[in-house]
Amino acid sequence: MKNQVELKLIFPNSIITLLSLLLLPFLLSATLSSSIPDIKDQQEREEPYVGVNIGTDVSNFLSPADLVAFLQLQKITHVRLYDADGEILNALKKTKIRVIISVPNNQLLAIGASNATAATWIGRNVAAHYPETLITAVAVGDEVLTTVPSSAPLLLPAIESLYSALVASNLHNQIKISTPHAASLILDPFPPSQAYFNQTLVPVIQDLLRFLSRTQSPLMMNLYPYYVFMQNKGVVPLDNSLFKPLTPSKEMVDPNTLLHYTNVFDAMIDSVYFSMKNLNISDVLVLVTESGWPSRGDSKEPYATVDNADTYNSNLIKHVFDRSGTPFHPEITSSVYLYELFNEDLRSLPVSEANWGLFYGNSTPVYLLHVSGSGTFLANDTTNQTYCIAMDGVDARTLQTALDWACGPGRANCSEIQPGESCYQPNNVKNHASYAFDSYYQKEGKSGGSCDFKGVAMITTTDPSHGSCVFPGSKKKSTHTIDACSLDAQSVPGDPFVQMLYPSRTPERGLY
């Protein structure tokens, strides 16, 4: 799944720029000639879309029926599963949700060694559900070539066996077969024009690309600008990684083509296209099967924040729906599956592993994406009625500390939770903390980071008001808005809870 790669940036000096200008006519000719009609025709068959990955290492994971109802509520039309869960596939029947199912790595040997096993797998997991369940592709394994290279010889036989089974079922034109790769499959990824596949794996990759070309299937790639940034801090600017607007001087320039890159994501995609071009393959589309940004991390991952996750995923969604393509292939926009739908709280350390989701396991949003103008995708973005409440399972002492800060330095209006007032009952710290959290959240204009309180609060679209107790989010909206990002430990000197909330935010990080 997620992987770390290095991206070496090269900015042209005056000599390189002069040489590039002299060679520009030839370079442009070579670039344009690579955009052959076949790949453009494939793009035009389907509008680019944004889907989501659904991992299941979640406490109290939603039932299949509830999961599908939630997907429909959120206007999610494409999902990717890491297996071929029959109950989920049954629940998806007669919906318009398209699904990629997966063959786990531990099944490659059996499927690659036996056509009968492959046929049985297709019969049980594809033919039994299609077309009532709109299965669009089978992802065979996950990052096999880089994470379990010993299984590399098994990969293509498994893919070919499954494809033969699809042909036998007359489903090969409706359902594609491919395999997701880690970005580390590409060496020397910047500038993109110099990128190439890991030479030790080229024999397998070349055969795979020929298969993908023959069957008009996509090359699946898991691309994470987050890891590129983390591996290259001080070289790769954060703004480039988050799709933020750049001045021309901050754009990354490929000195060989003079193509300007305003974001790391496009550079990663083009490095894949150039790598394929080096193997004389130019009619295979890139499908991004994973990309995302964690909303929380430990001290070693200070850029795993709600604000950065919101910014990255919101801008990525807009980037896809704007159909802006990449500098090398402006006519082609890759579809993307966000990693991931839910925080997988059962994942092991580091902390970020459990915090890639758009939603908590109980289906409340970790943050609200800012994707207005990008259609109806992810309905949580269009919901104005959001509230901040205390999370379940937090000990009373920690909640009390957060409550004290909200009602004190945080200047939340806590008058309604005083004895005798409308929200005093039930008289417990969780109820009082939820009211105080929501008061602070609404006062701050629901801005990023204002519903966190050291990880004990969460955003919900369910009105927590009860009886005569009306939560601030259900009252008339306040016109007072403060940028929560401006609050740091210096705002309230000596306050221990602020120190916990913002333990080490420093201006030199360039986050704001």
C-alpha positions as CSV (number, residue, x, y, z in Angstrom):
1,M,0.0,0.0,0.0
2,K,1.6,3.3,1.1
3,N,5.2,3.6,0.3
4,Q,8.1,6.0,0.6
5,V,10.0,7.2,-2.4
6,E,12.7,9.8,-3.0
7,L,12.1,12.6,-5.5
8,K,15.3,14.4,-6.6
9,L,14.5,17.9,-7.8
10,I,16.6,19.7,-10.4
11,F,16.0,23.3,-11.1
12,P,17.6,24.6,-14.3
13,N,20.6,26.9,-14.1
14,S,21.3,29.4,-16.8
15,I,23.4,27.0,-18.9
16,I,20.7,24.2,-18.8
17,T,18.0,26.8,-19.7
18,L,20.0,28.0,-22.7
19,L,20.6,24.5,-24.0
20,S,17.0,23.6,-23.4
21,L,15.8,26.6,-25.4
22,L,18.0,25.7,-28.3
23,L,16.6,22.2,-28.3
24,L,13.0,23.2,-27.7
25,P,11.6,22.6,-31.2
26,F,12.9,19.0,-31.2
27,L,11.8,18.4,-27.6
28,L,8.2,19.6,-28.3
29,S,8.0,17.5,-31.4
30,A,9.0,14.4,-29.4
31,T,6.5,15.2,-26.7
32,L,3.6,15.7,-29.0
33,S,4.3,12.6,-31.0
34,S,4.0,10.5,-27.8
35,S,0.3,11.5,-27.4
36,I,-1.0,8.9,-29.9
37,P,-4.8,8.6,-30.5
38,D,-5.1,5.2,-28.8
39,I,-4.6,6.5,-25.3
40,K,-6.8,9.5,-25.8
41,D,-9.5,7.3,-27.1
42,Q,-9.4,5.3,-23.9
43,Q,-9.6,8.4,-21.8
44,E,-12.7,9.6,-23.7
45,R,-14.6,6.4,-23.0
46,E,-15.0,7.4,-19.4
47,E,-14.9,10.8,-17.6
48,P,-12.1,10.9,-14.9
49,Y,-13.5,10.2,-11.5
50,V,-12.5,10.0,-7.8
51,G,-13.1,6.9,-5.9
52,V,-12.2,5.6,-2.4
53,N,-10.3,2.7,-1.0
54,I,-12.1,0.8,1.7
55,G,-9.9,-0.8,4.3
56,T,-11.6,-2.9,7.0
57,D,-9.2,-2.8,9.9
58,V,-11.8,-0.7,11.7
59,S,-13.4,-1.3,15.1
60,N,-17.2,-2.0,14.7
61,F,-17.0,-1.8,10.9
62,L,-20.3,-1.0,9.3
63,S,-22.4,-3.8,8.1
64,P,-22.4,-4.3,4.4
65,A,-25.9,-2.8,4.0
66,D,-25.0,0.2,6.2
67,L,-21.7,0.7,4.3
68,V,-23.5,0.8,0.9
69,A,-26.1,3.2,2.3
70,F,-23.3,5.4,3.5
71,L,-21.6,5.3,0.2
72,Q,-24.8,6.3,-1.6
73,L,-25.4,9.1,0.9
74,Q,-21.9,10.5,0.2
75,K,-22.4,10.3,-3.5
76,I,-19.4,7.9,-3.8
77,T,-19.6,6.1,-7.2
78,H,-16.3,4.2,-7.3
79,V,-14.7,2.0,-4.6
80,R,-11.8,-0.3,-4.3
81,L,-11.8,-3.3,-2.0
82,Y,-8.6,-5.1,-0.8
83,D,-10.3,-8.5,-1.3
84,A,-13.6,-9.7,-2.9
85,D,-15.9,-9.7,0.1
86,G,-19.0,-11.5,-1.0
87,E,-21.3,-9.8,1.5
88,I,-20.2,-6.3,0.4
89,L,-20.5,-7.3,-3.3
90,N,-24.0,-8.6,-2.6
91,A,-24.9,-5.3,-0.8
92,L,-23.7,-3.4,-3.9
93,K,-26.1,-5.2,-6.2
94,K,-28.4,-2.9,-8.2
95,T,-26.6,0.2,-7.1
96,K,-24.6,2.5,-9.5
97,I,-21.4,2.1,-7.4
98,R,-18.5,0.7,-9.4
99,V,-16.1,-1.5,-7.6
100,I,-12.5,-2.8,-8.1
101,I,-12.0,-6.1,-6.3
102,S,-8.7,-7.6,-5.3
103,V,-6.8,-10.8,-5.2
104,P,-4.7,-10.8,-1.9
105,N,-1.0,-11.5,-2.3
106,N,-1.2,-14.8,-0.5
107,Q,-3.5,-16.2,-3.2
108,L,-1.1,-15.5,-6.1
109,L,0.6,-18.8,-6.0
110,A,-2.5,-20.9,-6.2
111,I,-4.1,-18.8,-9.0
112,G,-0.9,-18.6,-11.0
113,A,-0.3,-22.3,-10.8
114,S,-3.7,-23.5,-11.8
115,N,-6.1,-22.3,-14.5
116,A,-8.8,-24.2,-12.7
117,T,-8.2,-22.2,-9.5
118,A,-8.3,-19.0,-11.5
119,A,-11.6,-20.0,-13.1
120,T,-13.1,-20.9,-9.8
121,W,-12.0,-17.5,-8.4
122,I,-13.6,-15.6,-11.3
123,G,-16.7,-17.7,-11.0
124,R,-17.1,-17.1,-7.3
125,N,-16.1,-13.5,-7.1
126,V,-16.9,-12.0,-10.5
127,A,-19.4,-14.0,-12.6
128,A,-21.6,-14.7,-9.5
129,H,-22.1,-10.9,-9.0
130,Y,-21.7,-9.2,-12.4
131,P,-23.6,-7.4,-13.9
132,E,-25.9,-6.7,-10.9
133,T,-22.8,-5.6,-9.1
134,L,-20.8,-3.3,-11.3
135,I,-17.3,-4.8,-11.0
136,T,-15.0,-2.8,-13.2
137,A,-11.6,-4.4,-12.6
138,V,-9.6,-7.0,-10.7
139,A,-6.5,-5.8,-8.9
140,V,-4.2,-8.8,-8.7
141,G,-2.0,-8.5,-5.6
142,D,-0.8,-5.2,-4.2
143,E,2.7,-3.8,-4.7
144,V,4.0,-7.3,-5.4
145,L,7.1,-6.3,-7.3
146,T,8.5,-4.1,-4.6
147,T,7.1,-5.5,-1.3
148,V,7.3,-9.2,-2.1
149,P,9.8,-9.4,-5.0
150,S,10.1,-13.2,-4.5
151,S,6.5,-13.5,-5.8
152,A,7.3,-11.5,-9.0
153,P,7.5,-14.7,-11.2
154,L,4.0,-15.5,-10.0
155,L,2.4,-12.2,-10.9
156,L,1.9,-12.4,-14.7
157,P,0.9,-16.1,-14.7
158,A,-1.8,-15.2,-12.2
159,I,-3.0,-12.2,-14.3
160,E,-3.0,-14.3,-17.5
161,S,-4.9,-17.1,-15.8
162,L,-7.6,-14.8,-14.4
163,Y,-7.8,-13.1,-17.8
164,S,-8.4,-16.4,-19.5
165,A,-11.1,-17.1,-17.0
166,L,-12.7,-13.8,-17.9
167,V,-12.5,-14.6,-21.6
168,A,-14.2,-17.9,-20.9
169,S,-17.0,-16.1,-19.1
170,N,-17.2,-13.5,-21.9
171,L,-16.4,-10.7,-19.4
172,H,-13.0,-9.6,-20.6
173,N,-14.4,-6.6,-22.4
174,Q,-16.3,-5.3,-19.4
175,I,-13.8,-6.1,-16.6
176,K,-10.1,-5.1,-16.7
177,I,-7.2,-6.9,-15.0
178,S,-4.1,-5.2,-13.6
179,T,-2.0,-4.9,-10.5
180,P,-1.2,-1.9,-8.3
181,H,2.5,-0.8,-8.0
182,A,4.4,1.3,-5.5
183,A,5.9,4.5,-6.7
184,S,9.3,3.1,-5.8
185,L,9.0,1.0,-9.0
186,I,10.2,4.2,-10.7
187,L,13.8,5.2,-10.3
188,D,15.2,8.7,-10.7
189,P,11.6,10.1,-10.9
190,F,12.6,13.8,-11.2
191,P,12.9,15.2,-13.7
192,P,10.1,13.0,-15.1
193,S,11.8,12.8,-18.5
194,Q,14.7,10.9,-16.9
195,A,12.6,8.4,-15.0
196,Y,12.9,4.7,-15.7
197,F,11.6,1.4,-14.2
198,N,13.8,-0.5,-11.8
199,Q,16.1,-2.4,-14.2
200,T,16.0,-5.6,-12.3
201,L,12.3,-5.8,-12.7
202,V,12.1,-4.7,-16.4
203,P,11.6,-8.2,-17.8
204,V,8.4,-8.6,-15.7
205,I,7.3,-5.0,-16.2
206,Q,7.7,-5.2,-20.0
207,D,5.6,-8.4,-20.2
208,L,3.0,-6.8,-17.9
209,L,2.8,-3.6,-20.0
210,R,2.4,-5.6,-23.2
211,F,-0.5,-7.4,-21.5
212,L,-2.0,-4.1,-20.4
213,S,-1.6,-2.7,-23.9
214,R,-3.2,-5.8,-25.6
215,T,-6.2,-5.8,-23.2
216,Q,-6.5,-2.0,-22.9
217,S,-6.1,-2.2,-19.2
218,P,-4.6,0.6,-17.0
219,L,-1.3,0.6,-15.2
220,M,-2.3,0.9,-11.5
221,M,-0.1,3.1,-9.4
222,N,-0.1,4.0,-5.7
223,L,1.2,7.6,-5.6
224,Y,1.8,9.5,-2.4
225,P,3.3,13.0,-2.6
226,Y,3.2,12.9,1.3
227,Y,6.1,10.4,1.3
228,V,7.9,12.3,-1.4
229,F,7.8,15.4,0.8
230,M,8.7,13.6,4.0
231,Q,11.8,12.0,2.3
232,N,12.9,15.3,0.7
233,K,12.1,18.0,3.3
234,G,14.0,21.1,2.4
235,V,14.1,20.1,-1.3
236,V,10.4,19.5,-2.1
237,P,8.3,22.5,-0.8
238,L,5.2,21.7,1.1
239,D,3.1,23.9,-1.2
240,N,4.1,21.8,-4.2
241,S,3.0,18.7,-2.4
242,L,-0.4,20.1,-1.4
243,F,-1.4,21.5,-4.9
244,K,-1.2,25.1,-3.5
245,P,-0.9,28.0,-6.0
246,L,2.7,28.7,-6.8
247,T,4.6,31.7,-8.2
248,P,6.5,30.7,-11.4
249,S,9.8,30.8,-9.5
250,K,8.6,28.0,-7.2
251,E,7.5,25.7,-10.0
252,M,9.5,22.6,-10.7
253,V,11.0,22.6,-14.1
254,D,12.1,19.5,-16.1
255,P,15.3,20.8,-17.8
256,N,15.0,18.3,-20.6
257,T,11.5,19.2,-21.8
258,L,11.1,22.6,-20.1
259,L,7.8,21.3,-18.8
260,H,6.7,23.2,-15.6
261,Y,5.3,21.2,-12.7
262,T,3.1,23.0,-10.2
263,N,2.6,20.0,-8.0
264,V,4.4,16.8,-7.1
265,F,1.4,14.5,-8.0
266,D,1.6,15.4,-11.7
267,A,5.4,14.9,-11.7
268,M,4.9,11.4,-10.3
269,I,2.3,10.5,-12.9
270,D,4.5,11.8,-15.8
271,S,7.5,9.9,-14.4
272,V,5.4,6.8,-15.0
273,Y,4.5,7.8,-18.5
274,F,8.1,8.6,-19.4
275,S,9.2,5.2,-17.9
276,M,6.7,3.4,-20.1
277,K,7.8,5.5,-23.1
278,N,11.3,4.3,-22.5
279,L,10.0,0.7,-23.0
280,N,8.2,1.8,-26.2
281,I,4.8,1.6,-24.5
282,S,2.6,4.7,-25.1
283,D,-1.0,3.4,-25.1
284,V,-1.5,2.4,-21.5
285,L,-3.3,4.8,-19.1
286,V,-2.2,5.4,-15.6
287,L,-4.9,4.7,-12.9
288,V,-4.0,6.0,-9.5
289,T,-5.3,3.3,-7.1
290,E,-4.1,5.0,-3.9
291,S,-3.3,8.6,-2.9
292,G,-3.9,10.5,0.2
293,W,-2.5,12.4,3.2
294,P,-2.7,11.4,6.9
295,S,-4.5,13.7,9.3
296,R,-2.6,12.7,12.4
297,G,0.9,11.4,13.2
298,D,3.5,11.1,16.0
299,S,6.3,13.5,16.6
300,K,8.2,12.2,13.6
301,E,5.4,13.1,11.3
302,P,4.6,16.7,12.2
303,Y,3.0,17.4,8.8
304,A,0.3,14.7,9.3
305,T,-2.3,17.2,10.3
306,V,-6.0,17.7,9.6
307,D,-5.3,20.9,7.7
308,N,-2.8,19.3,5.4
309,A,-5.0,16.2,4.8
310,D,-8.0,18.4,4.1
311,T,-5.9,20.6,1.7
312,Y,-4.3,17.8,-0.1
313,N,-7.4,15.7,-0.7
314,S,-9.7,18.7,-1.5
315,N,-7.2,20.0,-4.0
316,L,-6.6,16.5,-5.5
317,I,-10.3,16.1,-6.0
318,K,-10.6,19.4,-7.7
319,H,-7.5,18.6,-9.8
320,V,-9.2,15.5,-11.2
321,F,-12.5,17.0,-11.9
322,D,-10.9,20.0,-13.6
323,R,-9.5,17.6,-16.2
324,S,-6.3,19.5,-16.4
325,G,-4.1,16.5,-17.2
326,T,-0.4,16.6,-16.6
327,P,2.3,18.7,-18.3
328,F,3.4,15.7,-20.5
329,H,-0.1,14.6,-21.2
330,P,-2.5,17.5,-20.8
331,E,-5.1,15.6,-22.7
332,I,-5.2,12.8,-20.2
333,T,-6.5,13.0,-16.6
334,S,-5.9,10.0,-14.4
335,S,-8.7,8.9,-12.2
336,V,-7.8,8.5,-8.5
337,Y,-8.9,6.4,-5.6
338,L,-8.4,8.2,-2.3
339,Y,-6.7,6.4,0.5
340,E,-8.9,5.9,2.3
341,L,-12.6,6.0,3.4
342,F,-12.3,5.2,7.1
343,N,-9.6,5.6,9.7
344,E,-8.4,2.1,10.3
345,D,-7.9,2.3,14.0
346,L,-6.8,-1.3,14.3
347,R,-3.6,-0.7,12.2
348,S,-0.3,-0.9,14.0
349,L,2.2,2.0,14.6
350,P,3.2,4.5,13.5
351,V,0.2,6.7,14.5
352,S,-0.3,7.9,11.0
353,E,-1.2,4.3,9.8
354,A,-4.5,4.6,11.6
355,N,-5.3,8.1,10.4
356,W,-5.6,8.3,6.6
357,G,-9.4,8.2,6.5
358,L,-11.9,10.8,5.5
359,F,-14.2,9.4,8.1
360,Y,-14.0,7.7,11.5
361,G,-15.3,4.2,11.7
362,N,-18.7,5.4,13.0
363,S,-19.1,7.3,9.6
364,T,-18.6,10.8,11.1
365,P,-16.1,13.0,9.1
366,V,-12.6,13.5,10.3
367,Y,-12.7,16.8,8.5
368,L,-14.9,18.4,5.9
369,L,-13.4,18.5,2.4
370,H,-13.6,21.8,0.5
371,V,-14.7,20.6,-3.0
372,S,-17.5,23.0,-3.8
373,G,-17.9,23.2,-7.6
374,S,-16.7,19.6,-8.0
375,G,-20.1,18.0,-8.4
376,T,-21.9,16.1,-5.7
377,F,-19.0,13.9,-4.8
378,L,-18.8,13.5,-1.0
379,A,-21.9,15.0,0.4
380,N,-20.3,15.8,3.7
381,D,-18.8,18.9,2.0
382,T,-22.2,20.3,1.2
383,T,-23.5,19.9,4.8
384,N,-23.6,23.2,6.6
385,Q,-24.9,21.6,9.8
386,T,-21.9,20.1,11.5
387,Y,-21.1,19.8,15.1
388,C,-18.0,19.0,17.3
389,I,-18.5,16.5,20.1
390,A,-16.4,14.4,22.4
391,M,-15.3,11.0,21.1
392,D,-16.5,7.8,22.7
393,G,-14.1,5.9,24.9
394,V,-12.1,8.8,26.1
395,D,-11.3,8.8,29.9
396,A,-13.0,11.4,32.0
397,R,-9.8,13.0,33.2
398,T,-8.6,13.7,29.7
399,L,-12.0,15.1,28.7
400,Q,-12.1,17.3,31.8
401,T,-8.7,18.8,30.8
402,A,-10.1,19.6,27.4
403,L,-13.3,20.9,28.8
404,D,-11.5,23.2,31.2
405,W,-9.4,24.6,28.3
406,A,-12.5,25.1,26.1
407,C,-14.4,27.0,28.8
408,G,-11.3,28.9,29.9
409,P,-8.6,30.0,27.5
410,G,-10.7,28.8,24.5
411,R,-13.4,31.2,25.5
412,A,-16.2,28.8,24.6
413,N,-19.7,29.9,25.9
414,C,-20.2,27.3,28.6
415,S,-23.1,29.1,30.4
416,E,-25.7,26.4,29.3
417,I,-23.8,23.6,31.1
418,Q,-23.9,25.3,34.5
419,P,-26.2,23.9,37.2
420,G,-29.8,24.6,36.6
421,E,-29.3,25.5,32.9
422,S,-30.8,23.7,29.9
423,C,-27.7,21.6,29.0
424,Y,-26.5,20.7,32.5
425,Q,-28.3,17.3,32.4
426,P,-27.1,14.7,31.9
427,N,-24.5,15.8,34.4
428,N,-21.4,14.1,33.1
429,V,-18.1,15.2,31.7
430,K,-18.7,13.8,28.2
431,N,-22.0,15.7,27.7
432,H,-20.5,18.9,29.1
433,A,-17.3,18.5,27.0
434,S,-19.4,17.9,23.8
435,Y,-21.3,21.2,24.4
436,A,-18.1,23.1,25.1
437,F,-16.3,21.6,22.1
438,D,-19.2,22.6,19.8
439,S,-19.3,26.1,21.2
440,Y,-15.6,26.6,20.5
441,Y,-15.9,24.9,17.0
442,Q,-18.8,27.1,16.0
443,K,-17.1,30.2,17.4
444,E,-14.1,29.5,15.3
445,G,-16.2,29.3,12.2
446,K,-15.7,25.5,11.9
447,S,-12.2,26.2,10.7
448,G,-9.6,23.5,10.2
449,G,-8.2,22.2,13.5
450,S,-10.9,23.7,15.7
451,C,-12.4,20.3,16.4
452,D,-9.5,18.3,17.7
453,F,-8.6,19.0,21.3
454,K,-5.6,16.6,21.2
455,G,-7.6,14.0,19.4
456,V,-10.5,13.6,21.8
457,A,-13.1,15.4,19.7
458,M,-14.7,14.7,16.3
459,I,-17.0,16.3,13.8
460,T,-20.5,14.9,13.3
461,T,-23.4,15.7,11.0
462,T,-25.9,14.4,13.6
463,D,-27.4,17.1,15.8
464,P,-26.4,16.3,19.4
465,S,-29.1,18.5,20.8
466,H,-31.5,16.8,23.2
467,G,-34.7,17.8,25.0
468,S,-34.5,21.5,25.8
469,C,-30.7,21.5,25.3
470,V,-29.9,23.1,21.9
471,F,-26.3,22.9,20.9
472,P,-24.5,26.0,19.5
473,G,-24.4,24.5,16.0
474,S,-28.2,24.4,15.9
475,K,-28.5,28.0,17.1
476,K,-28.3,31.1,14.9
477,K,-24.8,31.1,13.3
478,S,-22.3,33.4,14.8
479,T,-20.7,36.0,12.5
480,H,-17.5,35.9,14.5
481,T,-14.8,33.9,12.7
482,I,-11.3,33.3,13.8
483,D,-8.6,31.4,11.9
484,A,-7.9,28.5,14.2
485,C,-4.6,28.0,12.6
486,S,-3.5,31.3,14.2
487,L,-3.9,29.8,17.7
488,D,-0.7,28.3,19.1
489,A,1.1,27.9,22.3
490,Q,2.1,31.5,22.3
491,S,-1.5,32.6,22.2
492,V,-2.1,31.6,25.8
493,P,1.4,31.5,27.5
494,G,1.8,28.8,30.0
495,D,-1.5,27.1,29.4
496,P,-0.7,23.3,29.4
497,F,-3.6,22.3,27.2
498,V,-2.6,24.6,24.4
499,Q,0.9,23.2,24.7
500,M,-0.6,19.7,24.2
501,L,-2.8,20.9,21.2
502,Y,0.1,22.7,19.5
503,P,3.2,21.1,20.9
504,S,5.8,22.3,18.4
505,R,4.3,24.4,15.7
506,T,7.0,26.8,14.5
507,P,7.0,29.4,11.7
508,E,9.9,27.9,9.8
509,R,7.7,24.9,8.9
510,G,5.9,27.0,6.4
511,L,2.6,25.4,7.1
512,Y,0.6,28.6,7.2
